[in-house]
């Protein structure tokens, strides 16, 4: 019995049918993204050019760049610098802490590796707000961390300070750095490292010239996953920093709820979104490739 030979017309029809099936399968996701992501972003972008009335209601009739110009205000720039500095510092420290830990996990036997990965993911089983409030108890004047610091003569109560916010950010986003690093390290071809050692490369040189480049996608992915939420963090600065440490997330919420200045809040939100898009583009152009 002869096998039917496909024709270009049949192949084109099959390809169109596959595209239609793919579109139908992805339709709920498209609807979700358009309704809950694209349309709200359009409203935020439009409100960035609106005017604020005396009652706090945004007016779309008189479009202007007043809210966009507010981005260059000294207060906004100071908050943006503080947020960027804390986000960068948190990203770097998360990388320094997470890389050795992820390396250790990836090089253990399967049973130990699975147990350590479970420990990394356990914090995700608890609400982030609850975990942040737990740190507030620990950092309070009667908290365990404060009493330990006072007993050692190193620090006092850190609550409502920049170190408290930084500690909360480090704790909250460390797993987002560990997991991508583990995935990248676990895929490393260790025969390449052995070959480097056979060619008389030291352990540090083999790591720097072989292991580190091979795990670069994980470093970039983890850095983006930590930096972006750290930059727009709201819960951690609000609970652990109070009014003394205002970051961009707190400023945006204040503009919408307290000051009732929706145009300024929208403009700052769009600025953060642009930064996120740039960071994501960097990832797909650099970290998304195989090194």
TAQUI-V984931 format. One record per backbone hydrogen bond with DSSP energy under -1.0 kcal/mol. CO is the residue of the C=O (numbers start at 1). NH is the residue of the N-H. If there is no record, write none. Layout:
CO,NH + CO,NH
This chain:
7,11 + 8,12 + 9,13 + 10,14 + 11,15 + 12,16 + 13,17 + 14,18 + 15,19 + 16,20 + 17,21 + 18,22 + 19,23 + 20,24 + 21,25 + 22,26 + 26,30 + 27,31 + 28,32 + 29,33 + 30,34 + 31,35 + 32,36 + 33,37 + 33,38 + 34,39 + 37,41 + 38,42 + 39,43 + 40,44 + 41,45 + 42,46 + 43,47 + 44,48 + 46,49 + 47,50 + 49,64 + 51,59 + 53,56 + 57,53 + 59,51 + 65,69 + 66,70 + 68,71 + 69,72 + 70,73 + 73,77 + 74,78 + 75,79 + 76,80 + 77,81 + 78,82 + 79,83 + 80,84 + 81,85 + 82,86 + 83,87 + 84,88 + 85,89 + 86,90 + 87,91 + 88,92 + 89,93 + 90,94 + 91,95 + 92,96 + 93,97 + 94,98 + 95,99 + 97,101 + 98,102 + 99,103 + 100,104 + 101,105 + 102,106 + 103,107 + 105,108 + 109,113 + 110,114 + 111,115 + 112,116 + 113,117 + 114,118 + 115,119 + 116,120 + 117,121 + 118,122 + 121,124 + 122,125 + 123,126 + 127,131 + 128,132 + 129,133 + 130,134 + 131,135 + 132,136 + 133,137 + 134,138 + 135,139 + 138,145 + 138,146 + 139,159 + 140,143 + 143,147 + 144,148 + 145,149 + 146,150 + 147,151 + 148,152 + 149,154 + 161,165 + 162,166 + 163,167 + 164,168 + 165,169 + 166,170 + 167,171 + 168,172 + 169,173 + 170,174 + 174,177 + 174,178 + 175,179 + 177,181 + 178,182 + 179,183 + 180,184 + 181,185 + 182,186 + 185,188 + 188,190 + 189,192 + 190,194 + 191,195 + 192,196 + 193,197 + 194,198 + 195,199 + 196,201 + 197,200 + 202,206 + 203,207 + 204,208 + 205,209 + 206,210 + 206,211 + 207,212 + 210,214 + 211,215 + 213,216 + 215,219 + 216,220 + 217,221 + 218,222 + 219,223 + 220,224 + 221,225 + 222,226 + 223,227 + 224,228 + 226,230 + 227,231 + 228,232 + 234,238 + 235,239 + 236,240 + 237,241 + 240,160 + 241,244 + 247,251 + 248,252 + 249,253 + 250,254 + 251,255 + 252,256 + 253,257 + 254,258 + 254,259 + 255,261 + 261,265 + 262,266 + 263,267 + 264,268 + 265,269 + 266,270 + 267,271 + 268,272 + 269,273 + 270,274 + 271,275 + 272,276 + 273,277 + 274,278 + 275,279 + 276,280 + 277,281 + 278,282 + 279,283 + 280,284 + 281,285 + 282,286 + 283,288 + 286,289
